[in-house]
Amino acid sequence: MEKSLGEYIHSLRKERGLTLTKLAAALDIDQSTLSKVENNKRNLPDEALPKLANYFGLDVTAIKKEYYSEKIAEMIYQEPNCREVLKLAEEKVEYMKSKNSRIKV
């Protein structure tokens, strides 16, 4: 996706002729929150992701990937060594997965 998740949500809403109020109600969030999401001033609440996917008939896994990758990008995009940071993050994810797989419940 070449646009932000907020811009994508805005375009979906407009394509279907929905008001902020109607989509916000479907996602169970405030209209002002949705407006801020669409204008890239706030992230969509995590719990709204499945509702968004369901409402528009989208793949929830793909939406979650976009959501989390955008959050990570926002945190590191100004870092001069952002590629190195991403590589380290990948290594830490693998470490955390291996550590959690050893825990017996």
C-alpha positions in Angstrom: 0.0 0.0 0.0 1.5 3.3 -1.1 -0.6 5.4 1.1 -1.1 5.5 4.9 -3.7 3.3 6.5 -5.6 6.5 7.4 -5.6 7.7 3.7 -6.7 4.2 2.7 -9.6 4.2 5.1 -10.6 7.7 3.9 -10.6 6.5 0.2 -12.7 3.4 1.1 -15.2 5.5 3.0 -15.5 8.0 0.1 -15.7 5.3 -2.6 -18.7 3.9 -0.8 -20.3 7.3 0.0 -20.1 6.8 3.7 -20.1 9.6 6.3 -17.6 9.8 9.1 -20.5 9.2 11.5 -21.7 6.0 9.8 -18.2 4.4 9.5 -17.2 5.5 13.0 -20.3 3.8 14.4 -19.6 0.6 12.4 -16.0 0.6 13.9 -17.3 1.5 17.4 -15.1 4.6 17.6 -15.8 8.3 17.9 -16.3 10.3 14.7 -13.5 12.6 15.9 -11.2 9.7 16.3 -11.9 8.4 12.8 -11.3 11.9 11.4 -7.9 12.0 13.1 -7.1 8.6 11.8 -8.0 9.6 8.2 -5.8 12.7 8.6 -2.8 10.8 10.0 -3.0 12.5 13.4 -3.9 9.3 15.3 -3.6 5.6 14.9 -6.7 3.4 14.5 -7.4 1.6 17.8 -6.3 -2.0 17.6 -9.7 -3.4 18.3 -11.2 -1.6 15.3 -9.0 -3.5 12.8 -11.2 -6.7 12.6 -14.3 -4.5 12.4 -12.7 -2.5 9.5 -11.8 -5.6 7.6 -15.2 -7.2 8.2 -17.1 -4.0 7.2 -15.2 -3.6 3.9 -14.7 -7.3 3.2 -10.9 -7.0 3.5 -8.3 -9.6 4.7 -7.8 -8.9 8.4 -4.2 -10.3 8.3 -3.3 -7.9 5.5 -4.8 -4.9 7.4 -2.9 -5.9 10.5 0.3 -6.1 8.6 -0.2 -2.6 7.2 -1.2 -1.3 10.6 1.8 -2.7 12.5 4.3 -1.9 9.8 3.1 1.7 9.7 3.4 2.0 13.5 7.0 0.7 13.3 7.8 3.0 10.4 6.5 6.0 12.3 8.7 5.2 15.3 12.0 4.9 13.3 11.6 6.8 10.0 13.8 9.7 11.2 16.5 7.4 12.5 19.5 7.7 10.2 20.2 4.0 10.5 16.6 2.8 10.2 17.5 -0.3 8.1 19.9 -1.4 10.9 17.2 -0.8 13.5 14.8 -3.0 11.5 17.4 -5.7 11.2 18.0 -5.7 14.9 14.2 -5.7 15.5 13.8 -8.8 13.4 16.6 -10.5 15.4 14.9 -9.6 18.6 11.5 -10.9 17.4 13.1 -14.2 16.6 14.8 -14.3 20.0 11.4 -13.5 21.7 9.7 -16.2 19.7 12.3 -18.8 20.7 12.2 -17.8 24.3 8.4 -18.0 24.4 8.3 -21.3 22.7 10.4 -22.7 25.6 7.8 -21.7 28.2 5.5 -24.5 29.2 2.0 -23.5 30.2 
